[in-house]
Amino acid sequence: MSPIPTGRLSGTDLVLTRSFHAPVDDVWASITDPSRTARWFGPWKGDAAPGRAIQVQMVQEEGEPWTDMTIDACEPPRRLALSAVDEHGSWHLELQLTESAGVTELRFTQHLTGTENVGDVGPGWEWYLDALVASREDRPLPSFDDYYPSMKEYYEAQRP
């Protein structure tokens, strides 16, 4: 079964959500504890504090490079904002968690500088967030080939 894209473009913000039947503190640990992020996104190292830089190794990227990221905000267990600049441009990411009745919703936002690459970016974040779901459920990570290029058109159709 092919995954169905869920993200939406709101202005220049790319927004995706996932829900978990788990307490907010547990989901927070999945997105901040390096031993847990290593299972779906990649490990990170450094001094994790607002205004500080860390290095993240994104497991799906070619050659699994280490990327410098700055922690712009860290408000446990509700909000994490990160930014990076690399050869592909500027990345401004925000993860917000809300819990209600034992269900925690993760709202992932990439604040884009433009929408011209959303067809490439959107499928990648779909894969990473589904990898998070798989890691929490002790399932194998999904295949990236199921996400890209099949989801590219969905995201490109949302551009103004």
C-alpha positions as CSV (number, residue, x, y, z in Angstrom):
1,M,0.0,0.0,0.0
2,S,1.4,3.4,-0.9
3,P,1.4,6.1,1.7
4,I,-1.0,9.0,1.3
5,P,0.4,12.5,1.5
6,T,-1.0,14.5,4.4
7,G,0.9,17.8,4.4
8,R,-0.4,21.1,3.4
9,L,1.0,24.4,2.3
10,S,-0.2,27.4,4.3
11,G,1.4,30.4,2.7
12,T,5.1,29.5,2.8
13,D,4.7,27.1,5.7
14,L,4.7,23.4,5.0
15,V,2.6,21.7,7.8
16,L,2.3,18.0,8.6
17,T,0.8,16.4,11.6
18,R,0.9,12.9,13.2
19,S,-1.1,11.6,16.2
20,F,0.2,9.2,18.9
21,H,-1.7,7.3,21.6
22,A,1.0,8.3,24.1
23,P,1.7,11.0,26.7
24,V,3.3,14.2,25.5
25,D,6.4,13.5,27.5
26,D,7.0,10.2,25.7
27,V,6.5,11.8,22.3
28,W,8.8,14.7,23.3
29,A,11.5,12.1,24.1
30,S,11.1,10.6,20.6
31,I,11.9,14.0,19.0
32,T,14.7,15.1,21.5
33,D,16.5,12.1,23.0
34,P,19.5,11.2,20.7
35,S,19.1,7.5,21.3
36,R,15.5,7.7,20.2
37,T,15.9,10.2,17.3
38,A,18.6,7.8,15.9
39,R,15.9,5.3,15.2
40,W,14.0,7.4,12.8
41,F,15.7,10.7,12.0
42,G,19.3,10.3,13.0
43,P,21.5,10.8,16.0
44,W,22.6,14.2,17.2
45,K,25.4,15.5,19.3
46,G,26.3,18.7,21.0
47,D,25.2,21.0,23.8
48,A,21.4,21.1,23.5
49,A,20.2,24.5,24.6
50,P,18.4,27.4,23.0
51,G,20.9,29.5,21.0
52,R,23.4,26.6,20.8
53,A,24.4,24.5,17.8
54,I,24.1,20.8,17.6
55,Q,25.1,18.4,14.8
56,V,22.5,16.0,13.4
57,Q,23.1,13.1,11.1
58,M,20.0,12.6,8.9
59,V,19.8,8.9,8.1
60,Q,17.9,9.1,4.9
61,E,20.2,11.6,3.2
62,E,22.8,10.5,0.7
63,G,26.1,9.8,2.5
64,E,24.4,10.4,5.9
65,P,26.1,13.8,6.4
66,W,26.3,15.6,9.7
67,T,24.4,18.9,9.5
68,D,24.9,21.8,11.9
69,M,21.6,23.0,13.4
70,T,20.8,25.8,15.8
71,I,18.3,25.3,18.5
72,D,16.1,28.4,18.2
73,A,13.6,27.4,21.0
74,C,13.2,24.5,23.3
75,E,10.1,24.5,25.6
76,P,9.8,21.0,27.0
77,P,7.6,19.1,26.3
78,R,5.7,21.4,23.9
79,R,7.9,23.1,21.3
80,L,11.2,22.7,19.6
81,A,12.4,25.0,16.9
82,L,15.6,24.4,14.8
83,S,17.3,26.1,12.0
84,A,20.1,25.3,9.6
85,V,21.8,26.7,6.5
86,D,23.4,24.3,4.0
87,E,24.0,23.9,0.3
88,H,20.2,23.4,-0.2
89,G,19.3,26.7,1.5
90,S,17.9,27.8,4.8
91,W,15.8,25.4,7.0
92,H,13.5,26.7,9.7
93,L,11.7,23.8,11.4
94,E,9.2,23.9,14.3
95,L,7.7,20.9,16.2
96,Q,4.8,21.5,18.5
97,L,3.1,18.9,20.7
98,T,-0.3,19.0,22.2
99,E,-2.0,16.3,24.3
100,S,-5.7,15.7,24.8
101,A,-7.3,12.6,26.3
102,G,-4.2,10.5,26.0
103,V,-3.5,11.4,22.4
104,T,-0.5,13.6,21.5
105,E,-0.5,15.5,18.2
106,L,2.8,16.5,16.6
107,R,2.5,19.5,14.3
108,F,5.6,19.8,12.2
109,T,6.2,23.0,10.3
110,Q,8.9,24.0,7.9
111,H,8.9,27.7,7.4
112,L,9.9,27.8,3.8
113,T,11.7,30.8,2.1
114,G,9.8,30.0,-1.1
115,T,7.6,27.2,-2.4
116,E,9.6,26.3,-5.6
117,N,11.0,23.1,-4.0
118,V,8.0,22.0,-2.0
119,G,7.6,19.0,-4.4
120,D,10.9,17.7,-3.2
121,V,10.7,18.7,0.4
122,G,7.2,17.6,1.3
123,P,7.7,13.9,0.5
124,G,10.9,13.9,2.5
125,W,9.1,15.1,5.6
126,E,6.3,12.7,5.1
127,W,8.9,9.9,5.1
128,Y,10.6,11.1,8.2
129,L,7.4,11.5,10.2
130,D,6.2,8.1,9.1
131,A,9.6,6.8,10.1
132,L,8.9,8.3,13.5
133,V,5.6,6.5,13.7
134,A,7.3,3.2,12.6
135,S,10.1,3.6,15.2
136,R,7.6,4.2,18.0
137,E,5.6,1.0,16.9
138,D,8.8,-1.1,16.6
139,R,8.1,-1.6,12.8
140,P,10.7,-1.4,10.0
141,L,11.2,2.1,8.5
142,P,9.2,2.7,5.4
143,S,10.9,2.7,1.9
144,F,11.7,6.2,0.7
145,D,10.9,5.0,-2.8
146,D,7.2,4.9,-1.8
147,Y,7.3,8.6,-1.1
148,Y,9.3,10.2,-3.8
149,P,8.7,10.9,-6.6
150,S,5.1,9.7,-6.2
151,M,4.1,12.5,-3.7
152,K,5.9,15.3,-5.7
153,E,2.9,16.3,-7.8
154,Y,0.6,16.4,-4.7
155,Y,2.9,19.1,-3.1
156,E,3.5,21.0,-6.3
157,A,-0.2,21.3,-6.9
158,Q,-0.5,23.3,-3.6
159,R,1.8,26.1,-4.8
160,P,0.1,29.4,-5.5
